[in-house]
Every structure is written in structure tokens, then in C-alpha cells.
Amino acid sequence: MRAIDDYRQVFDRLQGSWDTLTLLGQLSGNATEMSGTRSAFENLTARLIGHLAKETRDKVMTDLRIKAQNAIDVLVRNLFERTADIGFLAADTDICEMLEAKPSPDARATIEARFRDYVAKYSVYSDIVLVDREGAIRARLATHDAQTARHAIIDEALTSSGAYVEHYGVLDFVSEEQALVYAWRVEDAAKRPLGVLVLVFKLADEMAGIFRKLLPEHDWTVLACVSPEGDVIAGSCPIQLPAGLKLSPAALQGRDPVIRLGGRQYLAMACRTSGYQGYMGPGWIGLGLIPLDAAFDQGEGELSKGIGEDLLAAVTSQAGLFSAELRDVSRQAATIQGDLNRSVWNGSIRQAGSTAANAAFSKILLWEISSAGRKTQAVCDASIGDLHRTVVAAIMEKCRSRAAFAIDVMDRNLYERANDCRWWALNASFARVLAAPSPERRRLCGEILATINALYTVYSNLILFDAQGVVVAVSQPSQAYLVGTTLEAEWVARTLSLRSGQHYGVSAFEPSPLYDDAATLVYTAAVQAPSGGKALGGIAIVFDSTPQFAAILADSLPASEDGAPLPGAFAVLVGSDERVIASSDPRFPIGSQTPLPVDAANLDRDGDLACIRSFDGKHMAVGAALSKGYREYKTSDGHRADVVALCAVPLGDVAAGAAVRPAAGGAGRGTLAAHKPGDGVEAFEVATFHIGRHWLGVKARDVIEAVDIVGLKPSARKAGDGLLAGYKLHQGQPVPVLRLARLLGIPDASSDEQQIVIVRAAGRTLGLIVDALGLIPEIAASDLQPLRDLTAKADVPALGVVAARDARGEPAGMLMLLDVDRLGARLSGENGEGFIRAAE
């Protein structure tokens, strides 16, 4: 953690300065006692270093968690589709008829050609094996010497009461290496088993694709899919995590985030799947590793650079983003600096006009103490700013990764839809009923569609239509009224014009009468005649888009460590027309304009986006990702639809016209602070302070001291003009406290550093509320310009103004010197005396 080491060195140097100043303060006798401040800063810096280390580590672990979780969840969603595929394909008419007939080379060639057609659409399978009841292999896609299948999975598929059999291991008829397969029995019309169909999933190929999307170039992270026993199923690096490597199961328990592997230490994060529609996959675990020596050197790059001071100020108070301990560090730093400023200010007041021998030394020491405080505060502010930047950058990265997850899941989902319609269109029963319609064949097609829809629950309806667009059968009994009606949608003609089983059609995302006039996508494929030529009809599958897209977005919301969505987080899918396709937030209904416009062309060129945007009066962390397709879908099939996923988290309110308050001791430090009137020149010292943008002061001789505003008590009577704020006990006596801003007609400005300046005014003691304490410069009487020379107003309780200049001689502000006697006189009337007595 190089940045933390740098801060530690700076803090160590500052601590040495504090040690020296504390010793000098004790020797001077008249300067401010600094041991308490020194100790407070020492404790604060230790806490800051601890928080910096924790937040830096947490950011790395969060990044690991997101990648490991995404890897296993994306895989499980993919495998869920495979559990449906095996059920459908095992019920295919041609496969059933082939097993019922006697074996023949022609029948085998026909089915194997069918398998090739299937894999041309579903490229996630490396082999398809058809086995009869005796274990003889009747057909298969890949070349293999095995003629029989004796593995226990065959008997399990023939006798199981489930819907599929999932197995990972070595199968004698598949490969000598581990393979993930899905199997199910093929049955005749009487539900008697005829054999078993086995799908061999391209696991290594699929995992390599998942890892590529999750790991950008130059990323040190290593990802793996691991069994609960610690066996690596697939890894992103064949050197560090090769398939077959045995890890200690303890490394997957999360008890120790650091594990040793191959003589190297890694930070580790193991994540179990969230599951999908009740399916939990084979029980595997997503594992993320990053070498300990590289974990903290990756930095936030461009993300942190875009986080400005105004944003940091806005997000600091957000309880949902920062822990109570982290917010307390910020408050503690401000409190220590405020106490130090007041202590130095009061020390300077005590030295004002002093002729003691060591007065000059004490003043110099006070300025050095103040300077050391400002330097320490600056480093504390910088480190706290880096803390906040680390947290905000982590949220931005979380938004980007969740947007990428959402769009990847959407692409994978729609890849399946584009394949489903083409494969189902190959069913021989559909071609038969369209070529020679009959009530019995229509009924059979309806049953087949219903069976398919029961397996593939992402559709609201499956529709078979003829060459005239007339509906022949549907999967949903509740929509049987569609049978015999003519479909009027434009995609009907496009579907009937398709001349290959490799092509498909898809509607625009728009309202459809087939989906209760809600917006959805309809995927279609032509049902071709066995002899070729003109299409006999088509199949249309109505995607149940509303709940499916909503589920994708719900699973993609940026979340906290406990899995709960971050407060105010939302996610949307946006089409190329910048209209909302789906939204997790009811404020952005389907069809409305996107709340956060993003240029898809820039995303296509530059990749996924993470940025800060202003929306609805708030700063938002925004992540955006553009649909890039999956396998053949949108990459080589000719289909293009630019969809953008957006994930956003509110960071804080956008400040509107916030008052700019000078830092304590900051404004007017030019010639007033650096220039001392010459010997023999009549001069006086001025105790200055700030109210809003205004720089004000009173003669130092009239000031007793500044005290904390904490403990201000309300008075028994309220002034109609709000001038009297209450009273403050000072040295055992109640002191009336005035709102100086209201007395001078200055708009109230909130400040976390408000103080009370106790002054002697018109024979009584008064308190004045100020926003921040300033300098105590010595001013030549000749530099004071009487107020009567500048304005005709006689009701301003001021002696005059002093123009300040910076080191280059440029104007650096105007100091107004108030007349405390006139301030006190404002309260000498009948009403004023009553309020004073009420306070006292």
C-alpha cells in the first residue's frame, strides 16, 4: 500500500514538528499549551492510517467478490438453460422414432445430421450421444471409439424421477477427461423408456469466455470455478490455477483472506452462487485470487481522477456510503483543528499589546503552531479525501461491473431465445401438420408446444402458424382463442421469407397484442418443408420480457456486503432510441426517456463506462455497458440491436448556490499578516473573523476570548428579530450572545466551525456568533479608512475598512473593523435591556 506508506512518512515528519513546538511552548510559558493537541493529532493520524488501510483492502476484496460472484452466477444461469434443453431434445419426435425403429446406417446418418443442425445453433455443446436401453450408442455428434455406454448415468437417467441428470466426471463413452453432461431418457407415446440422450457441455470453452469478459488486460486477478472439495474445475490462468489442481477446502471457507499457493501469497474470495429460478447448479464455487504483492498497486486510475472536491463535500455526510467510524474521523479532524485555531487565536489575544520580553517569541511560536496545524489539517484532509475517493471509486466500479453483468446476462438470455425458435421449428410434427392439417395433428402440436413451454418458462406463449399467417396451435390453453385467427404483425412475412434453418427473425421491442399490448420481443423461425422450397409456416415464441428483464435488473443492482441493494440504487435497460426497455425503478416506466443518456457509439469504442452524473438534484455514480452479443448472437448472425445497461447509485445532493466560506485564518493573509507597521507608527491589533463571505474584526483589546458555541442556552424571552441567540456561561456568569449576521444584515450561512467571540462592549460583556476565526494582524491607524468616507449610511456599527493586498500587491479582500461600543449601544434601549435581563 504505497499511498499509505507515503502518508505514514508525512505524518511522522509532522509529529516531529509537534514534539518540537510542544517543548518550545512549555519553555516560553506564555504560549498555548500544545500537549493535548499534539496527542489528539497523534491519535487521529493513527486512526486515519488504519481506515486508509481498511478501505483500500475492502475495495480490493469487493472487486474480488464481484468478479468471483459474477463468474459463478453467469455459469449457473447458462447451465439452467441446459437443464431445459435436455428435456426438450429427449422428447424430439425424430429421435423417438429412430429408437423405436431398427438400427440402420441411414437412420443414424439422418439423426447425426440433425445433431449437427442443433449444434450449429447451440454451439455450447461438444457432443450429443444417443444410447438405447441396452447401452448401445445409436448416434453421436463427435467421433469416438466407444460403441456402448456403461456409465451409471445411463441407468440413472432411465430410472430417475427428476427432470434431468447432471453429472461432472469421467465418462467412458465421452472422454478420459472430466466432462459436464446432461442426460435424460427418451420415451415412447406410452411413456416407456426407449433410451437415453446425453448432451456434453463445452465447459472449458464457456468458462474461458466468462473469464475474458470479467478480467480486463493487465488485471492481476485470477478466477476459478472450484468444487466444494477444493478441486479446480476451470481457471483463468493455467499456471496459477490449472484445472485439476487441489486446493485446501479451508481456503474456500473465508476464515482467512490470505492463502498460500505455489509459494506465493494471495488474497482470496470464495462465492457460492445465488442460483437462478431455484436452480443452484452443480454446487460449484466461484473463487477469486489476487497476488498479495500486486493487490494494492492497481490503483483506481481514471475513476479517482474524476472525483472532484465538490462531489467529496456532497458525499461525506451520506450515512449509507460511509461507516460511522469513517464519518467520525472527519468530524474529529475538524474538531481538533477548530480547537487548535481557537487556542492559537486566544493565545494571540492574550499577547496583544504585551510588552513582555518574550512576547515577540510567543507570537512567533503561536504562528508556527498555527502553521503546523494547517499543514497537519491539510494532510488529514488529503488523506480523508483519498479515503472518500476510495469508497466512491469502489461504488463507481461496482456500478460498472453490475451494468456489465446485466448486459451480459441479457445477451446470453436472448441468445437462447434466438436458438430456441430455430431448433423447435425443426420438429417433424410441426412440418407434418402444416403440410397436411388435421384436428389430431393440431392437437398433438398443441401438446408439444405446451410441453416445451413447461420446460422453458421464459415464454408467455408459443405459436405455430401456417403460410397464410393463420394460427394452427398455441402452448397456452388460456390463449386458445388465437387458433384460427390471422397474425397481422410485420414479422410474419419476414419469417415466411426465411430460406434456411440457420436464420431467425425478431420483432422490435414494442407493444404486442400477443402480450396484452405490453412491449416485448417475439422471436420467429420458418418451418421448412423436408424437400426444401417455400416455408410451410413458422413458429413464434413470445418472450415474457417484463418479469424476465425485471429479474435481470433486480439481480444486477449494486449491493452492500450483506447483499442488500445500496440505498437509492436503480438499473435500467435502454434501447438505441434512448427509450427504457426495462427498469428496476417505477420512476422510469417502459417506453419513457432514459434518465441518464449515454452515447452508445462511445461505449462501442471505449468499452464499459463508469462516471459521475448529476440527476434529480443528486450526484450519481453511473455504470454503463453496451450489448456486445454472445457467441454467434449479434456477432455473426446479422442481428444488431444496441441496448445499454445502466446501473446508478446516488452519492449526495448537488449543492445549489452554496456559500463559499473562507477557511479559518485563510482570507486576508496578504500584507496584513506579513507586514508590520514600522517603529513609531501608531498601530493597533485587530481580532478578525468571518461571517459567510464577509471578513470582519474588532480591536483585539476589546476581546476577552473565543469560546465553543456548544453549550449556548436559549433565553427566556425571544426577540422578534431573532437578534438574541441566547446566553453562554462564561467564567460562571451568563453572557448574552448576539447573532452578529442578523445585526449587520448579512444572510445566515451555516458553518460547522461557528464560534462565540466574547467582547467588552458599552460597559457590558457580550458574545458574538461568528462562522470562523481569522487572523490577528497589527494595522497602522493610517490604513483605516473611516466608514463615513465610503458611505452615507450612519447605521452601520463600524469604525472603517482596511484594504488588504497579497504578496504580489494585488487586492486580497476588505476587512471591516466593527465598533463594539456601538454594537452594545444597540441593546441599550428599553427592549434590549429586557432581553439582556432575560438572558442574565
N, C-alpha and C positions, 0 to 999 in steps of 0.2 A: 504494500500500500504506500506508494511513493508520496502521494499528496499528504497522507497523514504524517509520514516521516518529516516532510518539509514543514508542516505546521508545528510538529513537536520541537523541531530545532528553533523555529521563530519564537515559540512560547518560552523555551529555555533561555534564550537571549533576553527576552523581556523580563523574565523572572529575575535574572541577574541585575537588571536595571532597578527593579522594585526593591531588591535587597539593599542596593546602594542608597537609594532615595530614603528608605526607611531608616537606615543608620544615620544619614545626614539630618533627617527630620528630628531624630532623637537628640542629636548633638546641638541643633540650633535652639531647641527649647521653645521657640515661638511658632514654629511651623506646624502644620496639621499632622496629627498622629496617623501614620500610614500602615501600621502593622495589621489592622483589621482589614483594610482594603487589599493589602498585599495577600493576605490569607484567602480572602474571598476570590480574588482573581486566580490564585493558585488552584483552588477547588474547582472554579468554573472551567479553567483550561483543561483540567483532568477529565471533567465530565464531557467537555466538547470532544476531546480526543477519543474518549470511549464511544460517544454517539457517532462520530465520523466512522470509526471502525465498524460499529454495528450496522449502520445504514449501508456502508459500502459492501459489507458481507451480505446483508439481506438482499441487496439489489442483485448480486451475483446468484444467490440461491433462488431468488424469484425467477430470474431468467432461466436458470436450470430447470426449475419446476415447470415453467410454461412450456419449454421445449419437450421435456420428458412426458408431460401430460398430453400435449398435442399429439406426440408420436403415437402413444398407445391408444388414444381416443380415435384418431383418424383410422388407425388399423382396425379397431373393433367395428367402427361404422362400415368399413369395407367388408369385413367378414360377415356382418349381419346380412348383407345382400347375398352373400354366397349361400347362406342357410336357406334363402328363398329360392335361389337358382336350382339347387339340387332337388327340391320338392317339385318344382315345375318340370324340369327336364326329365325326371324319372317318370312323370305322367305323360310324356310326349307320345302321341298316337303311333308314329312310325317306329319308335323304339319298342313299344309294347308289341306291335305286330311282328317285328323282327324276332323277338324272343319267343313268340308263340309259334312261329314257322320253323321249319327245319333249317339247320345251318347251310349256307351256300356262299360261295365267293362273291356272287353278285350282290346278295343282301348285305354282306359285310362291307363291300365297297360303297354301297349306297349310304349306309349309316356312317361310315367313316368320312364320306364327303359331307354329310350333314354335320358331323362334329367339326370339320374344318370351317364350314359356314358359321357355326356357332362361335368358334374361337376367333374368327375374323372380326366378329362384333365384340365379343367379350375376351379381350386379349389378356385377361388376368389369369387364364388357365394354361398350364403347360401340357396337360394330358387329360383325356377323358377315356375312361375304361368301362366297358360294359361286360358284366360277368353273369353267366346263367346260374341256376340253382345248384348245379354240380360243381361250380367253381371254374368252369371253362371260360376263357376270355373269348367273347364272341366278336368284339370290335374294340378298337382303340385308336387314338389320335397319333400318339408318338410311337416310334419304333422301339420294340423291346423284345428280348428273347423269351420272356415268360409266356407260357401257353395257358397256365392256370393261376388262380389266385387262392392261396390257402391261409391268408392272414385272418385273424379273429374278427376283423372289422366286417368281413363278408357275412359271417353268422350273426353278428350284432345288428347289422342293417336289415337282415331278413326277419329278425325276431323282435326288434325293439319296438316299444310302443310310442316313441317320441316322433318328432317330425324330421329328424336328420341325425346322422352320426358324424361327429367331428373328431378327428384324430391327428396327432402330430407324432411322428416317429418314423422308423424304417419299415417300409412295406416291401415284401419280397417281389411283388409284381410291378412296383413303381420305380424304386431306386435304392441303391445301397446307402444313400444319404438320407438324413431326416427330411420328411416332407409333411406338409399340411394338406389333408384331404377331407372332402365332404362326401358322404355316401348315403344312399337311400335305396330302398327296394323298388323294383318295377313290378306293378301288379296288373292282372287282367281285369276284365269288367266285373268279375265276381270278387275282387279284392284278394285273389290268391297270388302269392309271390311268384314271379317269373324269373327274377334275378336281381342284380344289384348294379346301380350306376355309381361311378366314383369320379369326382372332379378333383384334379390335382392343382392346387393354387400356387401361383408364382410368388411365393413368399419373399424370397431374397430380392427379386425384382421390385416388388411392391415396397419393401422396406427401404431399398436404395432410393426410390423416388420420394418417399416421405422424408428421409434424412436430407436429401438435396434441398427440399423446399424449406426445411427448418434451419439449416446451417449455411449461412452466407459464407462467402470466401473469406479466408483469414480468421475464421472463428475457431477458437481452441476447443470448443465443446465437442465431446464425444457422446453419441447417443446409442442406445441399445434396447432391444426387446429381450427380456430375461424371464425365465421360468421362476416360479416361487422357490425352487430348489437351488437357484443360482446359476443355471445353465444359460449361456448366452445363445439366444435363438438367431439373432442378427445384430450386427453392429455397424456403425458408420465408419469405423476405422479398422481394417483387417489386421493392423499391427497391434493396436492398443486393446481392442475388444473384438477379437475374431469369433466367428460362430463356433460353438462347441467349448469355449473357454468356461471353466468352472469358477464361479465367484462364491465367496462365503455368504451363506444366507443372512448372516448378521449385517452385511453391507446393504441389504435391502430393507432392514428394519427401521432405519432412520435414527438410530440411537446416537451414532457418531457421524457427523457430516464429512469427516475426513477418513478416506480409506487408502490403503497401500496396495498398489498393483504394479507388478513388474519392477519393483524398486523405486517407484515414483509415487508421490502422494497426490491424491485427487480430492476435490470437493465433490460430494455425491448427493444426488437427489433421486429417490425412487418414488414412482407414482403408479397407483393402481387405476384402472380405467373407471370412468364414470358410467360406462355402459351406454347402451342405446336401445330404447324401447324394450327394456327388460333383458336384453341380451348382453352378457358380460364377457363374451369371447372365451378363448381357451384358458383364461386365468393368468395370462402373462402380465408382466410389469414393465412400465417404461422407465428406463434408467438414464440419467444424465450425469456425465462426469466432466470436470474441467481440471487440468493440472493446477495444483496449488501455486506453483511458481509463475503461472500465467494468468491466474483467475482475476487479479486486480489490476492488470496492466492494459486491459482492453479499452477502458475509458468509456465515456458517453458520446465522444465525437461531436457531431453536429447538433445532437439533441440539446446538450447543455448550453451550447453557444447561443441558441435561440431563446433562452430563458432570461428575460431582462429583469431589471430591478423593480419595475412597476408590477410585473407579474409576481415576483417573490413577495412583495409587500402585500399583494392581494391574497396570496395563498397561505401566508404564515398563520393566519387565525383559523384556518379550516380544520375543525376538530377531526373530521373524517379522514384527513390526509396525513396528519402528523400525530404522533403519540403524545400523551400528556407530558411525558418526561422531556420530549424534544421541545414542546412549546414552553415548558418551564425553564429550559436552558435559555431561550430567547428572553424571557421575562427577567430571569436572574441577571443576565448580562446588562440589560437596560437599567435594572435597579442598582447594580453596583456602580455603573457609570454615572447614573443620576446622583447617587450618594457621594461619589468622588467629586463630581462637578460642584455640588453644594458645599462639600467640605473645603475644597480649594477656594471657592468663591467667598465663603465665610472667613477663611484664613486671610484672604486678601483684604476683606473689610476690616479685620482686626488690625492689619498692618497699615491701613490707610492713614496718612498723616503722621505716622510714627517717626520719631527722630532717634529711636534706639540705635545703638551701634550696629546691631546685627539685622536691622530692619531690611536693608537692601538685600542682604544674603537670603533672608527669609522669603522675600518676594521672588527672587530668582529661583529659589528652591520650589516655591509654590508653582511657578510657571513650568518648571521641569517636571514636577509631579503631574500637572495638568497635561503636559505633552506626553508623558509616559502613559497616562490614562487614555488619551486619544489614540495613541499607537496601539495599545492593548485592545481598546474597543474596536479599532479598525480591523485588527487581525481576528478578533472574535466575530465581528460582523461578517468578514470574509469567510470564515470557517462555517458560521451558521448559514450564510448564503450558499456555500457549497453543500452543506447538509440538505438544505431545501432543494437545491438543484438536483442532488442525487435522488431525492424522493420523487420530484416532478419528472425527471428523466425516466425513472423506473415506470411511472404511470404512463408516460408517452409510449415507451417501448411496449408496455402491456397492451395499450390500445392498438398499436401497430400489429403486434403478434395475434391479437384476438380478431382483428379485421382480416388478417391473412388466413387465420383458421376458418373464419366464417365463409370466405370466398372459396377456399379450397374444398370445404365440405359441400358447398353448393355445387361447385363444378363436378365433384365426384357423384353427388346425388343425381344431377341431370345427365351425367354420362350413363348412368344405369338406365334412366328413362329412355334415352335415345337408343340404347341397345335392346331394352325390353320389347319395344314395339316391333322392331325388325325381327327379333327371334320368334315372337309369338305369331307373326304373320306367316311363318314357315309351317305352322301346324297343318297337317294334311286335312284334318276335319274342316277347317275353315275354307280351304280351296274346294273341297267337295260340295259343301252346302252352297257356295256361290256359283259353282258350275252347274249344279243340279239341285235346286232348292226343294226341300220337303219339310213338313212340320217336324218329323222326327229328327232330322239333321239340325234344324233350327234349335230344337230343344237341347240336343247334345252340345251344340256350340255355346248355348247359354250356360250349361253346366260347366263346360271347360273354362269359360270366362269367369264364372263365379269361383271356381277352384283357384284359378290364377290370382284373382283379386283377394282371396282369403290369405294367400301366401304373400302377396305384395300389397301391403296395407297403405301404401303411399298414394293410391289412386282412389278417386271418388267414383269412377265408373270406367269400364272398358267397353268399347262399342265396335261391333263388326258391321260394316256397311257394304253394299254392292256397288256395281259400276255406275249406277244412277244416283248414288248417294243415299239410297234408302237403307234405313237401319234394319239389320237382319237379327241381331241378338245383342243383349247387354248383360253385364255382370251383376248389376244391382236390381233385385226384384222391384224395389221402390220406383225404379225408372223404366219399368217395362212398357210404359205408355209411349216411349220413344220408338219401339218396334213398329215398323211400317211407315214412319214419318221420314221426310227427306231432309237431310242436313244441308243447310244453306251457307255454311262457312266457306271462306275462300280457300281454306286449306284442303277441302275435298278434291277440287280439281288438281291441285298440285300433287296430292297423294296419288291420284289415279294416273298421273303422267310419269311417275317414277318407274324406271325400267330395270332396276336392279335391287336385289335384296340387301345390298350394302348401303342403300340410300334411305333417308328418312325425311320427314317433314316436321316442322314445329310451328305452331301459331305464334303470333305476337303475344306479349303479356298484356291481355286486355279482357274486359268483361265478356263472359260467355254464357249463353242460355243453358249450356250443359253443366254449368257450375253455379246455378242460381243467380246468374248475372253478375257474379263476382269475377274479379280478374284472376286469370290463371294461364297455364301453358297446356296446350294439347299436342302431344307427340303422335305422329302417324307413320304408318308404313303400308306399302301396297301388298296385297295378297296376289301373288303371281300364279298364272296357270302352270301346271307341271311342264307343259310343252313350250312355255315362253309366250311372247307376244303381248297383247294388251292385258292390263291388270284386270283381274276378276272383281276386285273391290279393294277394301282397305280396312285397317284396324286403327282406331283412335283411342288413345289412353289419356284420360283426363286427370292431370296431376292435381292432387289435393294440396294446392300451394299454400293456402292460408295457414293451416296448422304446421305444415312441414317447414316452411320458411320461418315461421314464428319459433319453432323448436330450435332451428339452427341458430337464430339470433339469441335466444334465451341461453343457449349453451356457450355463446360467444361473448357474453357481457364481461367486461373487465371486473375481476373479483378480488376480494381480500384473501388473506391466508386461510380463513375458515370457509371459503367458498361462496360467501355472500357477495352479491354484486356491490360494487362501490356506490356510495350514495349519489343519486342523480345520473348514473351511467345509462347510456342507451346505445342501441345499434340499429342500423338501417341498411337495407339493400336498395341501391339506386340504379335505374336504367340509364341508357345513353341519352334519353330525353330529359334527364335530371328529375324524373318523377320517381316517387317512392314505390318500390315493389313490395317491400315488407318492412315492418318496424316493430321494435320492442316497446315503443313509447306511443301512447294514444294521441299525443300531440301531433304526430306525423302519420296520418292515415294513408292507406294505399292510394296512389294516384296524386297525392299532394306534391308540392315542390320540395326538393331536398332541403333540409335545414342548413346543410353545410356543403355548398358547391365545391366540387373537386374536378380538376381538369383530367379527364381520362387519358388524354394524349400524353400529359406529363407523367402519369403513373406508368403508362406503357413504356415510356422512355427511361424513366428514372427508378422505377420499382416502387415498392410499398412506401407509404408516406407516414411520418409522424411529425406533428406540428402543433402549434398553439393557435387557436382561433377565438375570436370573440363572438358569442352568440347569446341572445336573450339576456344581455346585461352581465354575462359571466365569461371569464376566461375558461376555455375548454381545451383539454388535451384531446387531440384527434388522431386516430389512426385510420389509414385508408389503404385498400388493396384492390387491384383490378383483376377481374376474371381472366385467367390465362389458359383455362381448359385443363383437361386431364386425359392422359394417353391420347387416343385419336380425337376425342371430343374437343371441338373448337381449335384443334391444332392441325388436323389434316383432313377433316370430313367436310370442309366447306362451310360449316356453320359459324357465324360470328354474332355475338351479342355482348356488347360492352356493359358489364354490370360491375358496380363498385360497392364494396362493403365498407361501411363506416362504423367505427366504434368511438364513443366520446365519453369523457368524464369531466364534470365541472371542477375547476380548481379554485375559483374565488370570484367575487364580484369585481366587475370593472369599475374602477373609481371614476366618478363623474365630477370634474372640476374640483378635485381635492386641493386643499390649501397647501402651499409649499411652505413648510416651517423651517427656518434656518436651524442648523444643528447648534447645540449649546456651545457657546464660545466660538462659533464659526463666522458669523457675519461681522463685517467691520473690523477685521483683524489687520487691516492695512496699516496706514500711518498712525492710526490711533493707538494701536498696540505696539508698534515698533518705534515710534517717535516720542521722545521725552522732551518736554519743554526745557529750554536752557536755564542755567542758573540765573536767579534774579527775576525770572519771568513769573508773573502772577499766574498760578495754576491751581487746579483742584481735581480730585479724583472722582470719577463717575462710576457708580454701580449700574451696569446695563443688564437688560433682559429683553425677551422677545414676547410679543403677543401677535400670533398669526404672522403676517409678513412684516409687521412693524417692529422697528428697533428703538427701544425706549430706555430711559435711565433716570436715576435720581442721584444727587450728590451723595458720595459714599459716607460722609459724616452724618447724614440723616438716617442711615440704615443700621439696624441692630443686627439682624442676621436673616438668612433664608431658612425656612423650615419645610418639612414634607407636608403636603396637603392632606395626607392621611390623618384622620382624627378631627377633621373640620366638622363642627357641630352646627345644626340648623338653629336659627334664632327663634325666640318665642313669637315674634311678630314678623310678618312678611312685608317687604317693601313692594309697592305696586310696580315699580320699575325694575325690580329684580337686582338692584344695585348691591344690597347687603346679602352676602352669601351665607353668613353665619358667624361663628366665633371659633377661635382656636386658643386652647390653653397654652400660654407661654410663660414659663417661669412661675407657674402657679396662678397666673392671672388670665381672665378671659380677654381676648383681643378681638375687636370687631374686624371682620375680613370683608373687603370690597371686591366686587367683580370689576377690575380696572378696565376691562374691554368695554363693558357697558357704559362706564363713566365717561370714556373717551369716544363712544360711538363707533367702536370697532366691532365688526361681526364676530360672534363667538366662533372659535376654532378649536376643535377637540385636540387634545395633546396628552400623550402618556407621561409627559415629563412635567406636568404642572407643579408649580411650587408656590409657596406663600412667602413674600418678602415683607418682613416686619420693619416698619419705619416709625420715626418720631414725626408727627405732623400736627401742627397747631396746638401744641401742648398735650397731645394725647398719643397713645400708641395705636397704630393701625396695621392691618395686614392687607397686602395687595396680591391678588391671584395673577400669576404670570405663566406663560406657556413654557418658557425655558430661560435659564440663566445665561448671561453673556459675559463680556469682559469687564474688567475694572481698569480702564485706561486713565492716564493723567492728561488733562486737557488744559491748554493755555486759555485764560479768560478771554483773550482777544479772538480766539477761534469760535467763540459762541456768538451766533447771530441772533439777536433778540427777536422774539416772535412778532413783535409789533412792526418790525421792518419787513416782514414777509406777508402778513395778512392783517386784515382789519378786524378779524374775529377776536372778541375780547373774552369769550367764554372758554377758551382752551386753557386748561391749567398747566401751562408750560412756560419755562424761562426762555427757551430758544432752541435752536438746532445747531448741530455741528456736522459739517460735511467731511466724510472720510474718503481717503484715496488708498488704492492698493500700492504695492511696491513699485509699479510702473507709472504711478501718478494718475491712473485712471480712476474715475469716480467709483467708490465702493460702498455706497449706501449713505443714508442720512440718519443721524442719531437725534432723537428729540429728547431734550432734558426737561423732565417734569418738575413742577413746583409742589413739593409735598405739603407746604402750608396751605396752598390754595385747594389741594385735594382734601385736606382736613376741614377747611372752611366750608366745603360743600356740604358737610354733615353737621355744621354748627347751628343750622336753623332748628325750628321747633320740631318738625317731623324727624329730622336727622337725629336730634338729641334723643327722641323717643326710641328710635331704632337702636341707637347706641346703648341706651339703658336696658333695652330688652335683651340685647346681646350680652351685656355685662351681668 
